[in-house]
Amino acid sequence: MPYFHNLSILDAHQQFLQKRSKNQNLFLVGGCIRDVLLEITKTPMDIDFTMAGDPVELYEHFDKSEISSFITEKFGTSTFIESSAKKEGYPADGEIEYQLTPLRTEGSYGDFRHPEEIQRSNDLILDSQRRDFNINAMYYFSLPTQRKIDLPDSTAIQASMQSHLETLLAKEGYVYLKDLNLLILQHHEYITKTFPNAKFDEVFCRYLIETAQAVCLTETKGNEDAYAFRILIDPQQGLQSLMSRKLETVGDANQRFSEDALRVIRAIRIVNIMNTTLSRRHELLFDYTATTREAILRNVPLLMHVAKERIKDELTKAFQKGDPFNFVVLLETSGILAQLFPALFATIHVEQPIRYHAFDVYTHTMLALHALQEINTDYLVRFAMLYHDVGKVIQYAGYAKAKGDKEKIREIIAWPSNHRNCWPELMKTDFKALGFSNKEIETIARYISEHHTPGEILNANPKNREKKLRHLLSEKGFEMVDNLLDINIADRKGQFNPLQSSWDLTESYELKTILKKLNEEEGQFTMKDLLINGNDLIQKYGMRPGPLVGELLKALFDRVLNDVETRNTAKELEVFVKNWLKNRGESK
């Protein structure tokens, strides 16, 4: 049963937009409604709304004081960004993004992404017919009042079973939930009469309420809510899909995906994110209708026509929220993985030495990703885990050509076919093709290039672990080192190899403890924190500019790092410099 009471969460947003637009006749639409009905979130951050009118005029009349705003005139979408700190119950460090796309109809999609023709409309039914999935084609309207609502005296019906609600909707086309003061409209004629030309008709709405077979979801007998009207407009029967947990397109599935191929990925992402929450609550999970699934598979090749930036946005959302493991699995079973992540796809069925791994590279990668997402939410770290072993395809191919020649194998391990070295180039090629920024790509590359470093620290003398971790903290910073330790833990969990004691993670967790202690007690000490620099060495000790200055600074840094409090003093540094120069024959 949908969580209808959560629709009240949207009332504050409705009031905000009504006040800013100076217009009561606007409608929230799409994902924000879907997500509160499923209780995916109680603090929606992306809120789409619509209303009748010219987009430029609507934007110009909108009160944009103390908020950020811009308009994309080509498609008539306005964006308004407000600090979430202004909303009760919302995180203080976030932003709520409101997007206004006026009611419209669309022509054919010549480029498999954008409509060639857009026509303004005052019709909610026509607007709903252009949308992708019926669970995204629900509209919400609410109207506050300062007076007490005089509800009709109807017999309360306990409707705890959703089948009763579905029967009423199928028979009547509308239902009034009395205790929530919520009118649900599905019949197209009733929607049109309640909102002729997208303007609220209070008289007809009251008529529907007074003649409805009222349903009470609880034993509540009255309602003194400060909202005169709450209306859920559902012309494409999205509620039925929410209750049956089936993703279904609006209209012909093949047409919906062929006109905008990005919907192929969006369908997978939406199901994945919803199921992440539903699975935690042990509720029935979403799937696709048979026709939706067939249309997805049929239209995968059209993704080549979609701008890489749009695909990147979908991938980023999937890895920031939801379950990246299941998302990638759905990509693979839908035939999309090879197109989006070719280097990862190439790892399927690439066997590994059994003494290290019990599975092929792809299976190990997926197991490691599953383990990582349980402990780390950084989307770049998750992408790094996804590609951390793709270089093994080249490395193992080199082993095959070496045919047991130890010298050739040593060359492969040293450079450049070692997966730690060739991996960044494979990743950069794939992620650049997907539209990721240079900064994002370089961050992912650093994580993978260093993903064996925690293991090397663990393999060193236990007495030196703190020292080595301190050096790594100094070089990389706490956040990156902490993420590397998470990658190490997930990588070992993904081995499932008792010969390597991959499940005995005591020492890995000890590194996390040591790192936290170092960060709290010492922080990140870097070269710039030395009380002496290159200019000091040149001016005070007469050194000539050149490599020797850098060599001495490194020696100073290495000595100071392990006892900053005692050794980073003018006296200690001076003694060390003089002795170092004397031993090198460089003293004055």
C-alpha positions, 0 to 999 in steps of 0.5 A: 500500500502506498504511504499516502500520508507522506504526500503532506511532505510536499505541501511546504514545497507547494506553498513555496512555489505558489508564493514565488510564482504568484500562482496557485495553479501549479502541480508537483510531478514525477519522482518526488511524488513517486519517492514519498509514496514509496517512502524512498525519502522524506526529504526530496531534494529534486522537485519537478513542477509544472503549470500552464503558460509561456516558459519565459514569462513564468520565469520572469514573474517568478520571485527569484530573491535569495535563490539561484536560478536560470532558464534553458530557453530551448526546451523551456525548463527553469531551475530554482535552487534553494538552501535546504537549511530553510526547510524544517527537517532537511539537512543544513548543508544541501540544496533543493532544486526545483525544475519548472517545465510548463505543460506541453506536448511533444513531436517526434524525436529525431535524434533519439533524445530531444523532441523536434517540436514542442507545443504549449498545452493547458491539458494535464492529460496531454502532458502526461502522455509525453512522459516516460513511465506511468509512476513518473506521470502523477501530479500533486496539487494542494491548496491551504486554507485557514478555515476548518474543513467541513467534511461530508458525513460518509460511512468510514470504510477500513481499507487496509487491503490495497485490492479494495482501493484498486477495485474502487479506482477501477470502478469509479475512476476516483477515490476520496481518502477521508482521513487524509483529505486526499482526492485521487483522480484517474478518470480523464473526464474527472481530471479535465473537469477538476482542472479545466485549462489547468486551473482548479475548479473548486465547485466540481472538486467539492462535488466529487468529494461529496459524492465519493465513496469515502475511504478511511485508511485508519479509524480517524473520524474527522479532519481538521487539517489546514489544507482545503484540498489535496489531490493526486492526479494519476491519468496513467494509473501509476498507482497501480504500478506502484502497488504491483511493483511493475515498471511500465512505460506510458503508452507504447514501450518501444516508442518511449525508449526509441524516442529517448534512448537514455530512458533505457538506463534511467529505467534500470537506475530507477528500479535499482534505487527503489529496490535498494530501499524496499529490500531493506524493509523486506517489501516486494521489489520492483521489476519490469513488465514483459513489454517494458523489458523487451523494449529495453533490450531492443533499444540498447543500440540507440544509446550510441546516439545519446550525449555522453554527459547525459549518460554520465549523469545517470551513472553518477546518480546510480553510484551515489544512491541505490545499489551499484552492484545490482545496477551493474548486474542489470546493465550486464543482463540487459546487454549494456555493460559492453557499451558503457564499460568495455574494459570491465566487460572484457574481464568476464571469464578471465580466470585468475591464479587460484592461489590468489582468487577463487573467481574470474576477474569480473566476478571478483570485481563485483564481489568487491564492489558489493563489499565496498558499497556497504562501507563507503558511499563515495561514488568515485571510490565505488567507480575505482573499485569497479575498475581496480582490476581491469588491467589484469586482462592485459597482464594475464595475456602477457603471462600466456605469451611468456609461456613460463619465461621467468624473465618475461614475467618479471618484466610484465610485473615491473612495467607496463603490463602490470594491472596497476600500471595499465589500469589507469589508461584503460579507465581514462579511455572508458570514463572520458568517453562517458563524459567524466571530468578530468578531475573525477578521472584523475581521482579514480586513477589515484585510488586504483594506482594505490589500491595495493599500498595498504596490502604492502603496509600489511606485508611489512614488519608490523613494527613499521606499519604506523610509520608507513601509514604516517607517511601515506597520511602525509602524502595523500591526506586522511580522506584518501587513505581512509578510502584506500583502506576501505578498498583494501577491505572490500578487495580482500572480501571479494577474494573468498580464498581461505588460502589467503585468509581473506576473511581475517580482516583484523589487521586491515581494521587495525590500520583503520584504527591507527589511521584515525589515531594518527589523524586525531593526534597528529594530523597531516604533516606535509613538507610545507610544515617543516620549519625550514625550506629551500630558501633557508638552505640556500641563504643560511647554509650557502647551498646552490639551487638544484637537486641537492636542496630537494634531496636534503629537504626530503631527508629532513622531512623523513626524519621529522615526520616520525617525531614532529614534536621533538624534531621539527625545531630550529635546533634539531633541524640545524644540527641535522642540516650541518651533519648532512652537509658535512657528510656530503662534503658540502659544508662551508 
